[in-house]
Amino acid sequence: MNTEMLSHLAKHMKAGNRVEIDGKLFEVKRTSSQRLKTLRFVMGGREYQVIEQNPEKPSRWGQLARKGHHVVQFRDVMTGKYVAVAIDGEVKEYGKLGKEPRSKS
């Protein structure tokens, strides 16, 4: 997963209505119900959706958003699974959260 690209998306999505990736412009839209920012893009032949975190949610991501952090979730459109989160532009992939490399003893 290209975490540098995901970080770019998260930072620029917060700042404006369009995000440029590899010379292509992507529109930042709003969800119909919560009015959260969202956009869709393609990476590695798969379509993903970036969704701004709803600060009203009781999750740890919602708590961070309530405290003023910019939190966005990345979702694989085909599977519907969330694959990563960005907090203030720092990307963490799900499945790699909290895992430290094992040292050989």
Secondary structure, DSSP 8 states (H G I E B T S, - for coil): --HHHHHHHHHHHHH-SEEEETTEEEE-EE-TTT--EEEEEEETTEEEEEEE--TTS-SHHHHHHHTT--EEEEEETTT--EEEEEETTEEEETTSTT-------
